[in-house]
Amino acid sequence: MMHGKSAATRVGCLLLVATLAACSGKGDSPKDVPLDNFTAQQIYERGEYELEVGNPRRPTDALHYFQEVERLYPYSEWAQRSVIMQAYAQHRAKNYEEARSTAQRYLDTYPGSEDAPYAKYLLALSYYDQIDEVGRDQGLTYQALQALREVIEQYPDSDYARSAMLKFDLAFDHLAGKEMEIGRYYLKHGNYTAAINRFRVVVEQFQTTTHTPEALERLVEAYLALGLTDEAQTAAAILGHNFQSSPFYEDAYKLLRAKGLEPENKGDSWLSTIYRQVIKGQWL
């Protein structure tokens, strides 16, 4: 955004505001007001005004002005700025598919611009902000992870990389939560093998998330229900090695003690492989 407006620009902006206000008083839409006689900067700044002051709850009003800048002054610096602001306004309006499309158009047209990292971040946000409750389809979560990873890898020194990292961790945790929800459902209904498969995914693929301690405790439950004590003891041993202060370890320990068992690595299951990796410091 440009500072230090000239007197002529300030007068033009005030004239545009007054013109639109007069038309609004007649019941006309701002879209009905011809903007051909205003400069690109004046129209652009009216869009900014609508976003922040005029009607911030209706970002589509601002969108109109940014689109008009691009239509009337397609080769100007303000047209370039207006494209990224269109993506921002569309995202504010929760028109996520349109925001993605506009952000991608900006990246295709101005790949080396200083706003390219922000365009990439907006594109990622358009996926991330659509992540719904854990019980819903997780396709958008995977897309958000991919887009956030691209922000981190392509623009590691940008202001948006750190925010992208935080959101990446949250989205990753979200996927693990989905696996846990399904696993708990299977466990509750006695489908222990299916439950184990879900908890195994969390332990093997999402081990850095907050769900790992519970996944290990649920594995103890499921394996004990199947009479597979070696696996149950090994899962508890991993849990105790990494999360001994967790209430999930206390629960797992009680389950084993009720059957006269102790947490320890036993047998040669996939959990034993993980246990050996844990002891060597190669996991978690």
C-alpha positions as CSV (number, residue, x, y, z in Angstrom):
1,M,0.0,0.0,0.0
2,M,1.3,3.4,-0.9
3,H,1.7,6.3,1.6
4,G,2.2,10.0,1.1
5,K,-0.8,10.7,-1.2
6,S,-0.8,13.8,-3.3
7,A,-3.4,16.5,-2.7
8,A,-5.0,15.6,-6.0
9,T,-5.2,12.0,-5.0
10,R,-6.8,12.9,-1.7
11,V,-9.4,15.1,-3.4
12,G,-10.1,12.3,-5.9
13,C,-10.6,9.8,-3.1
14,L,-13.0,12.1,-1.3
15,L,-14.9,12.8,-4.5
16,L,-15.3,9.1,-5.1
17,V,-16.5,8.5,-1.5
18,A,-18.9,11.4,-1.9
19,T,-20.2,10.1,-5.3
20,L,-20.8,6.6,-3.9
21,A,-22.5,8.0,-0.8
22,A,-24.8,10.1,-2.9
23,C,-25.7,7.1,-5.1
24,S,-26.2,4.9,-2.1
25,G,-28.7,7.5,-0.8
26,K,-30.7,7.0,-3.9
27,G,-30.7,3.2,-3.4
28,D,-28.2,2.5,-6.1
29,S,-25.5,-0.1,-5.7
30,P,-21.8,1.0,-5.8
31,K,-21.5,-1.3,-8.8
32,D,-23.8,1.1,-10.7
33,V,-21.4,4.0,-10.4
34,P,-19.1,4.5,-13.4
35,L,-15.5,4.6,-12.3
36,D,-13.9,5.4,-15.6
37,N,-13.1,9.0,-14.6
38,F,-11.2,8.0,-11.4
39,T,-7.5,6.9,-11.3
40,A,-6.4,3.4,-10.5
41,Q,-5.1,4.5,-7.2
42,Q,-8.3,6.2,-6.2
43,I,-10.4,3.1,-7.1
44,Y,-7.9,0.8,-5.3
45,E,-8.0,2.9,-2.2
46,R,-11.8,3.0,-2.2
47,G,-11.6,-0.8,-2.1
48,E,-9.3,-0.7,0.9
49,Y,-11.6,1.7,2.5
50,E,-14.6,-0.6,2.1
51,L,-12.6,-3.5,3.5
52,E,-11.5,-1.7,6.7
53,V,-14.0,1.1,7.3
54,G,-16.9,1.2,4.9
55,N,-18.5,-2.2,5.2
56,P,-15.9,-4.7,6.5
57,R,-18.6,-7.3,7.0
58,R,-19.3,-7.3,3.2
59,P,-15.9,-7.8,1.6
60,T,-17.6,-8.4,-1.7
61,D,-18.2,-4.6,-1.9
62,A,-14.4,-4.1,-1.8
63,L,-13.9,-6.9,-4.3
64,H,-15.8,-4.9,-6.9
65,Y,-13.4,-2.0,-6.7
66,F,-10.3,-4.2,-7.0
67,Q,-11.8,-6.0,-10.0
68,E,-12.5,-2.6,-11.6
69,V,-8.9,-1.5,-11.1
70,E,-7.8,-4.6,-13.1
71,R,-10.4,-4.1,-15.8
72,L,-9.8,-0.3,-16.3
73,Y,-6.0,-0.2,-15.8
74,P,-4.8,-3.8,-16.6
75,Y,-1.2,-2.9,-17.1
76,S,-0.7,-0.7,-14.1
77,E,1.1,-1.3,-10.8
78,W,-2.3,-0.9,-9.1
79,A,-3.8,-3.7,-11.2
80,Q,-1.1,-6.1,-9.9
81,R,-1.9,-5.0,-6.3
82,S,-5.6,-5.4,-7.0
83,V,-5.3,-9.1,-7.9
84,I,-3.8,-10.0,-4.5
85,M,-6.4,-7.9,-2.8
86,Q,-9.1,-9.7,-4.8
87,A,-7.9,-13.0,-3.4
88,Y,-7.8,-11.5,0.1
89,A,-11.4,-10.1,-0.2
90,Q,-12.6,-13.4,-1.6
91,H,-11.0,-15.2,1.3
92,R,-12.6,-12.8,3.8
93,A,-16.0,-13.5,2.2
94,K,-15.3,-17.3,2.6
95,N,-15.4,-17.8,-1.1
96,Y,-12.5,-20.2,-0.8
97,E,-12.4,-21.7,-4.3
98,E,-12.5,-18.2,-5.9
99,A,-9.7,-17.1,-3.5
100,R,-7.6,-20.1,-4.5
101,S,-8.1,-19.4,-8.2
102,T,-7.2,-15.7,-7.8
103,A,-4.2,-16.4,-5.7
104,Q,-3.0,-18.9,-8.2
105,R,-3.6,-16.5,-11.1
106,Y,-1.4,-13.9,-9.2
107,L,1.4,-16.5,-8.8
108,D,1.2,-17.5,-12.4
109,T,1.3,-13.8,-13.6
110,Y,3.7,-12.3,-11.0
111,P,5.8,-15.3,-9.7
112,G,8.7,-13.1,-8.7
113,S,6.9,-10.3,-7.0
114,E,7.3,-9.3,-3.4
115,D,3.7,-10.4,-2.7
116,A,4.2,-13.9,-4.1
117,P,4.8,-15.4,-0.7
118,Y,1.5,-13.8,0.6
119,A,-0.4,-15.1,-2.5
120,K,1.0,-18.6,-1.8
121,Y,0.0,-18.3,1.9
122,L,-3.5,-17.1,1.0
123,L,-3.8,-20.1,-1.3
124,A,-2.8,-22.4,1.6
125,L,-5.2,-20.6,4.0
126,S,-8.1,-21.2,1.6
127,Y,-7.6,-24.9,2.2
128,Y,-6.7,-24.7,5.9
129,D,-9.7,-22.5,6.8
130,Q,-12.1,-25.1,5.3
131,I,-10.9,-27.9,7.6
132,D,-14.0,-28.9,9.4
133,E,-14.9,-31.1,12.3
134,V,-12.7,-34.2,12.8
135,G,-15.6,-36.4,11.6
136,R,-15.6,-35.0,8.1
137,D,-13.7,-36.0,5.0
138,Q,-10.0,-35.1,5.3
139,G,-9.2,-34.4,1.7
140,L,-9.0,-30.7,2.3
141,T,-6.7,-31.3,5.2
142,Y,-4.2,-33.2,3.0
143,Q,-4.4,-30.3,0.5
144,A,-3.8,-27.8,3.2
145,L,-0.8,-29.7,4.4
146,Q,0.6,-29.7,0.9
147,A,0.0,-26.0,0.3
148,L,1.4,-25.1,3.7
149,R,4.5,-27.2,3.0
150,E,5.0,-25.3,-0.2
151,V,4.9,-22.0,1.6
152,I,7.5,-23.2,4.1
153,E,9.8,-24.7,1.4
154,Q,9.5,-22.0,-1.2
155,Y,9.6,-19.0,1.1
156,P,11.4,-20.1,4.2
157,D,12.6,-16.6,5.1
158,S,9.2,-14.9,4.6
159,D,6.9,-13.6,7.3
160,Y,4.5,-16.3,6.4
161,A,6.7,-19.4,6.8
162,R,6.4,-19.4,10.6
163,S,2.6,-19.1,10.6
164,A,2.5,-21.8,7.9
165,M,4.6,-24.1,10.2
166,L,2.2,-23.6,13.1
167,K,-0.8,-24.3,10.9
168,F,0.9,-27.3,9.4
169,D,1.3,-28.9,12.8
170,L,-2.3,-28.2,13.7
171,A,-3.5,-29.7,10.4
172,F,-1.2,-32.8,11.0
173,D,-2.7,-33.2,14.4
174,H,-6.1,-32.9,12.9
175,L,-5.5,-36.0,10.7
176,A,-4.3,-38.0,13.6
177,G,-7.5,-37.0,15.4
178,K,-9.5,-38.5,12.6
179,E,-7.7,-41.8,12.9
180,M,-8.2,-41.8,16.7
181,E,-11.9,-41.1,16.3
182,I,-12.4,-44.1,14.0
183,G,-10.2,-46.3,16.1
184,R,-12.1,-45.5,19.3
185,Y,-15.4,-46.3,17.4
186,Y,-14.1,-49.7,16.4
187,L,-12.7,-50.4,19.9
188,K,-16.0,-49.5,21.5
189,H,-17.8,-51.9,19.2
190,G,-15.4,-54.8,19.7
191,N,-13.8,-54.6,16.3
192,Y,-10.3,-54.9,17.8
193,T,-8.3,-55.6,14.7
194,A,-9.7,-52.6,12.8
195,A,-9.1,-50.5,15.9
196,I,-5.5,-51.6,16.1
197,N,-5.0,-50.7,12.4
198,R,-6.1,-47.1,13.1
199,F,-4.0,-46.7,16.3
200,R,-1.0,-48.2,14.5
201,V,-1.3,-45.4,11.8
202,V,-1.1,-42.8,14.5
203,V,1.9,-44.4,16.2
204,E,3.8,-44.9,13.0
205,Q,2.8,-41.9,10.9
206,F,1.7,-39.3,13.4
207,Q,4.1,-39.9,16.3
208,T,4.9,-36.3,16.8
209,T,1.2,-35.3,17.4
210,T,-0.6,-35.0,20.7
211,H,-2.6,-38.2,20.0
212,T,0.3,-40.7,20.3
213,P,0.0,-41.4,24.1
214,E,-3.7,-42.2,23.7
215,A,-3.0,-44.4,20.6
216,L,-0.5,-46.4,22.6
217,E,-2.9,-46.8,25.5
218,R,-5.7,-47.9,23.2
219,L,-3.4,-50.5,21.6
220,V,-2.9,-51.9,25.1
221,E,-6.6,-52.2,25.5
222,A,-7.2,-53.8,22.1
223,Y,-4.3,-56.3,22.3
224,L,-5.3,-57.4,25.8
225,A,-8.9,-57.9,24.5
226,L,-7.5,-60.2,21.8
227,G,-5.2,-62.0,24.3
228,L,-2.1,-60.7,22.6
229,T,-0.1,-59.9,25.8
230,D,3.3,-59.5,24.2
231,E,2.0,-56.6,22.0
232,A,0.1,-55.1,24.9
233,Q,3.2,-55.1,27.2
234,T,5.4,-53.6,24.4
235,A,2.9,-50.8,23.7
236,A,2.9,-50.0,27.4
237,A,6.7,-50.0,27.5
238,I,6.9,-47.5,24.7
239,L,4.3,-45.4,26.4
240,G,6.2,-45.5,29.6
241,H,9.5,-44.7,28.0
242,N,8.2,-41.5,26.2
243,F,5.1,-40.4,28.2
244,Q,5.5,-41.8,31.8
245,S,3.8,-38.8,33.3
246,S,0.8,-39.1,31.0
247,P,-2.5,-40.3,32.5
248,F,-2.7,-42.7,29.5
249,Y,0.4,-44.5,30.9
250,E,-1.3,-44.8,34.3
251,D,-4.4,-46.3,32.6
252,A,-2.3,-48.7,30.5
253,Y,-0.3,-49.8,33.6
254,K,-3.5,-50.5,35.6
255,L,-4.8,-52.6,32.7
256,L,-1.6,-54.7,32.6
257,R,-1.4,-55.1,36.4
258,A,-5.0,-56.3,36.5
259,K,-3.7,-59.3,34.5
260,G,-0.5,-59.7,36.4
261,L,1.6,-58.2,33.6
262,E,4.3,-55.4,33.5
263,P,5.2,-53.0,30.7
264,E,8.2,-54.6,28.8
265,N,9.3,-55.3,25.3
266,K,8.3,-58.8,24.4
267,G,8.0,-60.8,21.2
268,D,8.9,-59.6,17.7
269,S,5.9,-57.5,16.5
270,W,5.9,-54.2,14.7
271,L,5.8,-52.6,18.2
272,S,9.0,-54.3,19.2
273,T,10.7,-52.7,16.2
274,I,9.5,-49.3,17.3
275,Y,10.6,-50.1,20.9
276,R,14.2,-50.8,19.7
277,Q,14.1,-47.5,17.7
278,V,13.0,-45.6,20.8
279,I,15.7,-47.0,23.0
280,K,18.3,-46.0,20.3
281,G,16.8,-42.5,20.2
282,Q,15.8,-42.9,16.5
283,W,12.1,-42.3,17.1
284,L,10.1,-39.7,18.8
